[in-house]
Amino acid sequence: MTMVGVMNGGMMEDIAIVGGLIGVQFVYAANAVLLSYLMSLGLQSLTLVIFTSFATFLILLPLAFYYERCKWPTKVSFKLLIQLLLLSLGGVTLFQSLFLKGINLTSPAMGTAMPNLAPGLIFIIAWIFRLEKVNLSCTYSRVKIIGTLLCVLGALTMSIMQSISTPTSAKEGTIQSSSPPPNVTFDRHKLIGCLYLLAAVLILSSNIVLQAFTLADFPAPMSLCALTSFFGTFITATVQLVEDHEFKTGWPPVSVGDMIGYSLLGGALSGICLSFNGWALEKRGPVLVSMFSPVGTVCSVIFSVVTLGETINIGSFAGMFLMFTGLYFVLWAKGKEGYAKGGGLESEYGAEKPLLS
């Protein structure tokens, strides 16, 4: 009876993790569309990062104090402080700023598609630093590698297809034909936007690996999110001051009340999503968390078509199909491995455990 209860509990946890990660991507997609709209009105990307990050800190701090106070370390080591500052610089200032600049030059769909490169980049980073051991004779390891490559290929396919500029006459429908016209060209701004997004995803991948190590010493995901949001707010404000020699907000198109309301809403949703991602990261590891980003891509495409009137071509659908195929390959392999070991999708992660196997 006890064994049955443990199995049911593990299954419910797996369902909660998978369902929660899908919900997180749905929220991220809607937020990307809204951010794109706000920047089109003239709001500065760094201003959005500052306000939403500080709102995230204000909302999460009391919750972290109530639920995770017992998990806080009694002494903050120099190593932990450096990790917190690096997570704040990378995850808040650099990632969000580059991400917002990228979707401003491309589209929300592209902004949510690029993070699908994260699993492949995580694997490369882990291999470079010898954090990853892959047994090529193991079927599950090979399937995970193939799935990751499919995700990367799908993201690149969608990036290239979305960067193609076509004549106005070819943009009359919501879904375009996959055969390009003879005078097809690549949009320079979209290519630069893709480079911004690629840099953002590279930073995000490094951040995910670092966060996995930090959670081993500081197992409080909500508190970690609150601290990095707090530090990130001041780092971003400093960057804006150095870059522009003043604080530019772009207030005229948006009232202060609306901006505060969005900041609180965005901060609350961001805090909840980041905290859940941190909890899932602690339970199941960084690659499983990052493999759900294709869900956000599809949601973002749908939102963009419905609300912003953007177009999508057949080649982009092909890229999405490849990404989802890779997603299910990796989830299948991780599920088989986890249940073979007697756990859920995968055993809990520690800093010493491999990232992809």
JOSULQUI-V287508 format. One record per residue. N is the residue number from 0. NEAR is the number of other ideal C-beta (glycine too) atoms within 12 Angstrom. D_FIRST is the distance of its C-alpha to the first C-alpha in Angstrom with 1 decimal. Layout:
N:NEAR:D_FIRST
N:NEAR:D_FIRST
This chain:
0:7:0.0
1:8:3.8
2:10:5.4
3:10:5.1
4:11:6.3
5:15:8.7
6:17:9.9
7:15:10.6
8:16:12.3
9:27:14.3
10:20:15.3
11:16:16.5
12:24:18.4
13:27:20.0
14:16:21.1
15:21:22.5
16:35:24.4
17:30:25.9
18:18:26.8
19:30:28.2
20:35:30.3
21:28:31.7
22:24:32.6
23:36:34.2
24:36:36.4
25:27:37.4
26:32:38.6
27:40:40.4
28:40:42.2
29:29:43.5
30:37:44.5
31:44:46.5
32:34:48.4
33:34:49.2
34:41:50.3
35:36:52.6
36:27:54.2
37:33:54.8
38:33:56.4
39:22:58.6
40:23:59.9
41:18:61.1
42:32:58.4
43:33:58.2
44:39:55.0
45:38:55.0
46:37:55.4
47:43:52.3
48:42:50.3
49:38:51.7
50:41:50.9
51:43:47.4
52:40:46.4
53:32:47.7
54:31:46.0
55:42:42.7
56:36:43.3
57:24:44.2
58:31:41.2
59:37:38.6
60:25:40.1
61:16:38.9
62:23:35.4
63:32:35.2
64:18:36.6
65:15:34.1
66:19:30.8
67:28:31.7
68:17:34.2
69:13:32.0
70:22:31.7
71:21:35.5
72:23:37.2
73:10:39.5
74:11:42.2
75:17:43.1
76:14:44.3
77:11:47.1
78:19:44.7
79:27:42.4
80:20:45.4
81:18:46.8
82:32:43.5
83:37:43.5
84:25:47.1
85:28:46.6
86:41:43.6
87:38:45.8
88:28:48.8
89:35:47.0
90:43:44.2
91:46:46.4
92:37:50.1
93:31:50.5
94:43:47.6
95:46:48.1
96:38:51.9
97:36:52.1
98:44:49.5
99:38:51.6
100:32:54.8
101:43:53.3
102:44:52.2
103:33:55.5
104:29:57.4
105:40:55.0
106:44:52.5
107:45:49.1
108:48:47.8
109:50:49.1
110:51:47.7
111:49:44.1
112:54:44.8
113:50:45.9
114:50:42.7
115:51:41.3
116:44:43.2
117:46:41.0
118:48:38.5
119:38:41.5
120:35:43.2
121:44:40.1
122:37:39.9
123:26:43.6
124:31:43.5
125:32:40.6
126:21:42.4
127:15:45.7
128:17:44.2
129:11:42.1
130:29:38.8
131:28:37.6
132:18:37.0
133:26:36.7
134:16:36.2
135:14:38.3
136:9:37.1
137:19:33.6
138:18:33.2
139:29:31.0
140:26:33.6
141:20:36.4
142:28:34.7
143:42:34.2
144:30:37.9
145:28:39.1
146:36:37.1
147:45:38.6
148:26:42.1
149:33:41.7
150:46:40.9
151:39:44.0
152:26:46.2
153:38:45.1
154:46:45.9
155:31:49.2
156:32:50.1
157:44:49.5
158:41:51.5
159:25:54.4
160:39:54.5
161:45:54.3
162:37:57.2
163:33:59.5
164:23:62.3
165:27:63.7
166:15:66.8
167:10:66.4
168:11:67.0
169:21:63.8
170:19:61.6
171:13:62.1
172:16:58.6
173:19:55.1
174:18:54.2
175:28:56.9
176:21:57.8
177:20:56.6
178:14:60.1
179:21:62.0
180:18:65.7
181:9:68.3
182:13:69.0
183:21:65.4
184:16:65.1
185:20:62.5
186:22:62.4
187:14:63.2
188:21:61.4
189:28:58.3
190:23:58.4
191:21:58.9
192:35:56.0
193:37:53.8
194:23:54.9
195:32:53.9
196:45:50.5
197:35:50.1
198:25:51.0
199:39:48.5
200:42:45.7
201:28:46.7
202:34:46.5
203:39:43.2
204:39:41.7
205:31:43.0
206:42:41.6
207:43:38.1
208:43:38.2
209:39:39.7
210:43:37.1
211:45:34.3
212:34:36.1
213:38:36.8
214:41:33.3
215:26:32.4
216:27:35.0
217:36:34.6
218:28:31.0
219:32:32.0
220:36:32.6
221:37:34.0
222:37:36.4
223:46:37.4
224:42:38.3
225:43:40.3
226:41:42.2
227:46:43.1
228:44:44.2
229:32:46.4
230:31:48.0
231:42:48.3
232:34:50.2
233:24:52.9
234:33:53.1
235:39:53.6
236:29:56.2
237:19:58.0
238:28:58.0
239:27:59.4
240:17:62.1
241:14:63.1
242:17:63.1
243:17:65.0
244:9:66.6
245:13:65.4
246:20:62.4
247:20:62.6
248:26:60.5
249:23:62.0
250:20:61.7
251:13:64.3
252:17:62.2
253:26:59.2
254:14:59.5
255:16:58.2
256:11:56.0
257:19:54.4
258:28:53.9
259:19:52.2
260:17:50.0
261:28:49.0
262:36:48.4
263:22:46.0
264:23:44.2
265:36:44.1
266:36:43.2
267:25:40.2
268:29:38.9
269:43:39.7
270:40:38.0
271:28:34.8
272:36:34.9
273:45:35.8
274:36:33.1
275:33:30.4
276:42:31.9
277:43:31.8
278:33:28.1
279:41:27.3
280:42:29.7
281:36:27.9
282:33:24.5
283:41:25.7
284:44:29.3
285:43:32.8
286:46:33.2
287:44:30.3
288:47:31.7
289:48:35.2
290:49:34.3
291:45:33.8
292:47:37.5
293:45:38.6
294:35:36.9
295:44:39.3
296:45:42.2
297:34:41.8
298:33:41.3
299:45:44.4
300:38:46.5
301:25:45.7
302:33:46.5
303:35:49.7
304:26:50.9
305:18:50.3
306:21:51.5
307:24:53.9
308:16:55.3
309:30:54.7
310:28:54.8
311:37:52.5
312:34:53.6
313:22:52.0
314:29:51.8
315:38:49.6
316:30:47.2
317:23:47.2
318:39:46.3
319:39:43.4
320:24:42.2
321:32:42.3
322:46:40.4
323:30:37.5
324:27:37.5
325:40:37.2
326:41:34.4
327:25:32.2
328:31:33.1
329:47:31.9
330:37:28.7
331:23:27.8
332:33:28.6
333:40:26.7
334:28:23.6
335:21:23.8
336:31:24.3
337:29:21.5
338:20:18.8
339:17:20.5
340:18:20.0
341:13:16.2
342:25:17.0
343:31:18.0
344:35:21.6
345:40:22.7
346:23:22.0
347:27:23.6
348:36:27.3
349:18:29.5
350:25:33.2
351:12:33.3
352:25:31.1
353:30:33.0
354:43:33.5
355:42:33.3
356:34:31.3
